Every structure is written in C-alpha cells, then in structure tokens.
C-alpha cells in the first residue's frame, strides 16, 4: 500500500488490483462529471456563455475520462488475471 500527498490531500492506494483501483477512480470521475453538469443551469439564467461553454467542455472531458478509465479497468482485469 502506498500514499501520495497532493497539497493538503493525501491519497492512499486502495487495492493492489489495478482493475479495482481504476474502477474506483472511474467512479470518482463520474461523480465529478455529475457535479459539473449540475452547475450548468445556474449559469444559463445569467446568459454567461463563456462559463457555460467551459463547463460543458469540462463535462464532456470528464465523461470521456470515465469511459477510458472503465476501459482501462477492463483491460487491466484481463491482464491481471492472465
């Protein structure tokens, strides 16, 4: 088990299984995606186009990141089990 510190936040490896670790990371990224998506409506009423565009782009990037992490988890599961 290892720990890494980012500023004041410390992360700890939850598993020695790469597939499980990647799946947990994907879950977190999906939650961030949802949180960003929830911010969009509050800026639509103020007609803040630049902010909306930045949030929508971030939302898409997080969705893609979650998909790629899930794909990596499946790939790692196959490689780890071999």
Order of alpha helices (4+ residues) and beta strands (2+ residues): beta-beta-alpha-alpha
